[in-house]
Amino acid sequence: MFVPAHKEIFAESGDLKIHCRYFGKPGGTPIVIVHGLSYFSYDWIEVADALSADREVVAIDMRGFGESDWSKDGCYSIYDNSRDIIAVLDQFDWNQTILLGHSLGGRYTTFCAAKNPNRVCAAISVDSAPAQAPEGSARVAEIVGMTPPSFASVEEAMEYYSIDPHTSESLRERPRFEAYLRPVPEGYAVKRDPFFHSKFRVIHETGKRPKPPVDMWEVYAEVQCPLLMLRGTESDMVSSTIASDVRERLPGIDLVEIEASHHIAGDNPSALISAVTDFLAENEL
């Protein structure tokens, strides 16, 4: 995969450093992108680069992921992640921004928008909604909770995720895996705090989830700025039933469906970019 030119900068949030991939130059309202639980900032490079044609765009690694620091105390709440987002805004001296979050990252960006109306002028939730379908939640719990603690090689990691490392088609995927993995004595491990492996392994094995710290329906209703929700038509996380509930209970949200699974940025990046660009133009951002 060709990686567009960008800068890598760290923002300080309390005692942690948050890794930021910076694209573009000053112009329109800047955008901050926050990935989901099974992803990293690397997954958003293509989208970030495209959206940076007329503005600054930053894709971050959430605390505990990628190149960002891990919390030694296991502080990974929605409150902690919201503070990290504000720390990124402060790092770049941005008074206002547009927040775009995927899946779990969408919950964090929406919460941040609701609680910081003076800093967030628009929010975009990518296959993220006030509720989650059980099928998608169970799938993600299995992916995160059952990932082996280490792999002997990059090739073994690729094979674990059903990608044959010995084909020409794998050439595009290999840089992605090299970006995801960190060297450990046993070989390579995913760049994610083992805290998440332990937490979601329990969820996968018991089927029980801890009570959410906030009511996301109330959070979405609290958002004052324009809010775009993008749903993958084949998503197992935001079901058609949930989408209908959103339209009924939160009529102010602009809900757009894109032909894709939960991973819209990977399945149909051009449609995602087009939907976001149209939303920004409509709101003169």
N, C-alpha and C positions, 0 to 999 in steps of 0.2 A: 504493500500500500504506500502510495506517495503521501508523505506528511507535509502539509503546507507550512510555510515558514511562520513561526510564532515565537514569542518569548515565554520563558518559564520564570515565574515570580512567586515568592512566598509572602503571604499575608499573616501577620501575627494576630492570633485570637487567644487571649489569655496566655497560657503557657504552651500553646500549641502553634505550629506553623501549618498553614493551609496552602497547598500547592495550587497554583493558578496557571492556566495556559492562556496567554494574552494574544489576541488577534486584532488587526485593524488599526485605525487611528481615530482621533477625536472627530466627531461629526454628529450623527443623530444620538438619541438617548442610548446609553450603553446597555448591554445585556449581560446578565450573569446566568450561566447554565449549571445546573446541579444534576448529576447522574443518579441512577437508581441503585438498588442494593446489589445487583449482580453485574454492575458495570463500573466504568471509571471515566475520567475526563477524556481519555484516549478515544472512547466510543463516540465522542461528540466533536472530534476535530473537523470532519467534513462539514457538518452543519455550522459550527462556529465560524469556520473560514468563509462560508458562503454568506452568512449573515453580517460579516464584518466589512462588506463592500462599502458601506457608508457610515460606519460607526465602530466603536470599540466593543469587543466581545471577550468575555472571560469564561472559560470552562474550568470548574474547580474539581479537585478530588475532595470528597467529604472527609472529615476527620476519621481516621481509621482505615482509609482507603488509599491506594496508589502511592503517591509520593508525600502525602500529608502525614503529619504525626499521628500516632496512636494516643488515646487517652489512657494513662496508666491506672486511672480510677474507674474506667468503664463508663465515662460520661458521654453517652451518645444519644441523649434525648432530643426531642424536637426543639426544646428550648436551647440546648447547646448548639445545634446545627443552625438555628436561626441567628444566634449571636455570631457564628462563624461567617454567615452571609453578610451581616452588617460590617464585620471586620474587613471583609474583602472590599466592600464599598468604601470604607474609610481608607484602606490601603491606596486606592486609586483616586481618592478625593472626589468621589462621585456623590453629589447631593441627592440625585434621583437615578433610578435604574429600572430596567425591565427584568423581571425574574422568570426564568424558564426552568422547570423541573420535571424530570421523568420519574414516574412510579413513586418510590419512597421520597426521592428528591422533590417531586411535585408536592408532596405533603409539607415538606420543609419550606419550600418557596411560598406556598399559599399561606402557611402560618406566618411566615415572615412578612408577607404583604399585608395580612390582616392586622398585625401588631405594629407595623411601621408605615402607616399611610403617608407620612411625610417623606419617606425615602423611596417608596415603590410606586411608580406611576402606571404599571401594567403588569399582569401576571399571566403566565402560560403554563397550563398543566398538560403534560404529555402522557397519555394513558394513565392518568392518576385522577382519582375521584374521591368524594367523601366516604365511599364504601368500597370494599374489595370483594370480588367474587371468590367463593371458597376454593374453586379449582385453581385459580391463579395463585392464590396465597399458599396453597399446599405445594404447588410446583416450585415456587421460589424457596419455600422452607426446605424442600428436598435438595434443591441445587446448592444452596448455601450451607445447609447443615450436614450434607453428606459428601461434600467435596473432600477428597483425601488431604491430609495435612501437608503432604509433599509429593512431588513427582521426581522420578530419577532424571528426567530430561525434559526439554521443551517438547520433543516429539511425543513423549508419553502423555504430557498434559493435553496436547492436541488430540491424541487418540481417545483420551478419556471423554472429551467433548465431541466425539464422533467426527473428527476431521482427520483424514488420511494425510500424514505429513510428507508422504512420498509421491504425491501427485503435483502436477503443475498448478492446479487450482489452489493448493495450499500455500503457494508463494504469497498470496495476498493476505492470508490469515496469520502467517508466522510472525510478522512484525507486531501484530496485535497481541499475540501470546507472549512475545518477548517483553512487551510493555507491561503485561499483566503480572509477570512472574518476578520473584526476587530470589537470589541465590541463598540457600540454606545448606547446612552440613549434609543433609540427605539428598540434595539436588536443587529443586526449585519449589517454591510455595507461592500461592496467590497473594498478591499485595493487599491483604485485608487482615485486620486485627483478628486473631483467633477467637476473640470475644464473640464475634458474629457466628462463627462456626458452632461454638458451644450453645449459644442462645437458640439458634434455629435447628440444631440437632434435637434439642429437647422438644421444640414445637413440632418437628416432623414426627418424632417417635410417640409423642403423647396426643398430638392433635389439639393441644390446648395452647391458647395464646394469652399473654398477659393483657389486662385491661388497658385500652388506649389511654394515654394521659390527657387527651383532649377529645372533644366531640368534633370531628371534622365537618359535619354538616353545619354546626354553629360557626366554625372557622370560615368556611366558604361564604356563609351568609354575611360575615363580618367584613369581608373584603370590599373596599370602597372603589378601587380602581377597575378599569376594564379587565375582564378575565376571559381568556380563551382556553377551552378544553378540547384537546385533540384525542380522539379515541380510535384505536385500531379496530377495523371491522371484524378481525379474527381474534381479538383480544380475549384471553381467558381471565384477565384481571378486572377490566371494566366491561361488564356484561351489557347486553342490550337492555336488560331490566334496570340496571343501575343508571344507564344513560337516560332512560325514560324518567326515572325518579329525579335525576338532575334537572331535566327540562321542566318537570312539574314543580319541583320545590325551589329551584334556583333559576327562574326564567331570565334573569339578567345575564347569565353566562352564555357566551357564544360557543356552542358545541359543534365541532366539525369532525366528521368521520373520514378516516383515511384507510385505503386498502393496505392493511398491514396486520401483523400480530402485535403483541405487547411491545415489541422492540421496533417502534416506528422508525427511529433514526437509522436503524440498520436495514429494515425491509424496504422503506420507501422514503429515503431522505429528500428527494426532489419535491414530493408532495408536502412533506413537513415544512420544508423551507418556503415553499409557495404559500402555504396557509399562514405561516408566521409573518411573512412579508406583507401579505394582504391585510392581516390584522393590524400591523404597525402602520400601514398606510391609511387605513380607515380611521385610526385614532390619532393620526398626524404625529406619529412618534418616529 
